[in-house]
């Protein structure tokens, strides 16, 4: 199965500003959500996360995909 959904997590820096960080690619948003719940503390994430289909975002040609797997 192709990992075509990107997980972006909104984090807080030490000064209280938020920024988005790419976490990895997943085969579904449900799996990305499970990964987020297991691996991120709500106290350091400001606005949660976004799961975006690669088809709807412009990625650089030299984009290095980090495929994440989560087993149910």
Residue, then its C-alpha position, 0 to 999 in steps of 0.5 A: x500500500x502506498x503511503x500517500x498521507x502526510x502528517x503535520x504536527x503543530x508544535x510549540x517552541x520554547x518561546x510559545x510560538x507554534x510551527x508545523x513539523x512534518x512527521x511522516x507519510x501514512x497509508x491513511x489519516x486514521x493511521x496518522x491519527x493513531x500515530x499522533x495519539x501514541x507519540x505526541x503529548x498534547x502539552x507540546x502540540x498547540x493546534x494538534x495535527x493535519x493529515x493531508x493527501x499528497x495529491x493536494x500539496x506541492x512538494x519539492x521534487x527532491x522531497x525525502x518521504x519518511x514512511x511510518x507504519x502503525x499496526x492495529 
